[in-house]
Amino acid sequence: MRRNFSLEARHVRRLVLLGLLAVVLAACGEASAPAPQTPAAEGSSVKQYDAHPGTVIAAGTSYTAIVTTNLGDLSFELLADEAPLAVNSFVFLAREGFFDGVVFHRIIPGFMAQAGDPTGSGTGGPGYRFDVETPQRPYVRGSLAMANAGPGTNGSQFFIVFDDLTAQGRLSPDYSLFGQMREGEDALAALEAVPVGARPSGERSMPLEDVRITTVEIIER
């Protein structure tokens, strides 16, 4: 009995040591990963809305969005005739100041940069969802499109394309394309050049530098 007890005690100690080693290794892995981006307005509540806004854009009016970031300005022609739901929502949220201070939480060089989540986590939105509108043109460098998690899940998150993804067959036409960049190539190049690290999933898309939207100004003509 004494011998059995000693063997059992040694076995328990071995399991404890293995457990401690696993904790140490896990901690090292966490330490090597970049810290999560902080939300746009730290310490303040995120704006949420009960439903997709009523119509705020007018027929026959053209809309331009000036997205000011800490890397420079990007100017987009909004495609209201091709993606009215997406443009209407984007214009509404921009005028509400929803995007002010929001980070680019996901950047994949050669592919796209994603923003529009006020929590900075990649899972946030405005509180409402709306339908995906089929693109009427290819995704090319400077295209502005809605991010989604499947049909009917458009919200506030959007992405800016870095390359001709349609011609390369790298992106299916499942994302509302609602704008095209007209000015801001220097800022777009700087955005694409932001260094990134690996996420727990293994995807190398986590910005290692803080990249934020200062404001989004909507110009009507």
Backbone hydrogen bonds, N-H to C=O, Kabsch-Sander energy under -0.5 kcal/mol:
donor,donor_aa,acceptor,acceptor_aa,energy
5,F,1,M,-2.4
6,S,2,R,-2.0
7,L,3,R,-2.2
8,E,4,N,-2.5
9,A,5,F,-2.3
10,R,6,S,-2.3
11,H,7,L,-2.1
12,V,8,E,-2.1
13,R,9,A,-2.5
14,R,10,R,-2.2
15,L,11,H,-2.0
16,V,12,V,-2.2
17,L,13,R,-2.4
18,L,14,R,-2.3
19,G,15,L,-2.2
20,L,16,V,-2.4
21,L,17,L,-2.3
22,A,18,L,-2.1
23,V,19,G,-1.9
24,V,20,L,-2.2
25,L,21,L,-2.4
26,A,22,A,-2.4
27,A,23,V,-2.3
28,C,24,V,-2.0
29,G,25,L,-2.0
30,E,26,A,-2.2
31,A,27,A,-2.3
32,S,28,C,-1.5
33,A,29,G,-0.7
33,A,30,E,-0.8
40,A,118,P,-1.5
42,E,40,A,-0.9
44,S,41,A,-2.2
49,Y,126,P,-3.0
61,T,58,A,-1.6
63,Y,78,L,-0.6
64,T,219,I,-2.4
65,A,76,F,-2.6
66,I,64,T,-0.5
66,I,217,E,-3.0
67,V,65,A,-0.8
67,V,74,L,-3.2
68,T,66,I,-0.8
68,T,215,T,-2.5
69,T,67,V,-0.5
69,T,72,G,-2.1
70,N,212,R,-1.6
72,G,69,T,-1.2
74,L,67,V,-2.1
75,S,183,E,-3.0
76,F,65,A,-2.7
77,E,180,Q,-2.8
78,L,63,Y,-2.8
78,L,76,F,-0.6
79,L,178,F,-2.8
80,A,78,L,-1.4
82,E,79,L,-0.7
83,A,79,L,-2.5
87,V,83,A,-2.5
88,N,84,P,-2.5
89,S,85,L,-2.2
90,F,86,A,-2.7
91,V,87,V,-2.8
92,F,88,N,-2.2
93,L,89,S,-2.8
94,A,90,F,-2.6
95,R,91,V,-2.4
96,E,92,F,-1.3
97,G,94,A,-1.4
98,F,93,L,-2.5
100,D,97,G,-0.9
101,G,213,I,-2.7
102,V,99,F,-2.1
104,F,211,V,-2.5
105,H,103,V,-0.9
105,H,114,Q,-0.8
106,R,114,Q,-1.4
107,I,205,S,-2.4
108,I,112,M,-3.2
111,F,108,I,-2.3
112,M,108,I,-1.4
113,A,160,I,-1.8
114,Q,106,R,-3.7
115,A,158,F,-2.6
120,G,117,D,-1.3
130,F,154,N,-1.5
140,V,138,P,-0.7
142,G,161,V,-2.9
143,S,140,V,-2.5
144,L,179,G,-2.9
145,A,143,S,-0.5
145,A,159,F,-2.5
146,M,176,S,-2.5
147,A,157,Q,-2.2
153,T,150,G,-1.4
154,N,130,F,-1.9
155,G,147,A,-0.5
158,F,115,A,-2.1
159,F,145,A,-3.1
160,I,113,A,-2.5
161,V,143,S,-2.4
162,F,111,F,-2.5
163,D,111,F,-0.7
165,L,139,Y,-0.7
165,L,163,D,-1.8
166,T,139,Y,-1.6
168,Q,164,D,-1.2
169,G,166,T,-1.2
170,R,165,L,-2.3
171,L,165,L,-1.0
174,D,172,S,-2.3
178,F,144,L,-2.1
178,F,176,S,-0.8
179,G,144,L,-1.3
180,Q,77,E,-2.1
181,M,142,G,-2.1
182,R,75,S,-3.1
183,E,75,S,-1.4
188,L,184,G,-2.5
189,A,185,E,-2.8
190,A,186,D,-2.0
191,L,187,A,-2.2
192,E,188,L,-2.3
193,A,189,A,-1.4
194,V,191,L,-1.1
197,G,206,M,-2.4
199,R,203,E,-2.3
202,G,199,R,-2.1
205,S,197,G,-1.1
205,S,203,E,-1.4
206,M,197,G,-2.2
208,L,195,P,-2.9
211,V,209,E,-0.5
213,I,102,V,-3.0
214,T,68,T,-3.6
214,T,212,R,-0.5
215,T,68,T,-1.0
217,E,66,I,-2.4
219,I,64,T,-3.1
219,I,217,E,-0.5
221,R,62,S,-2.2
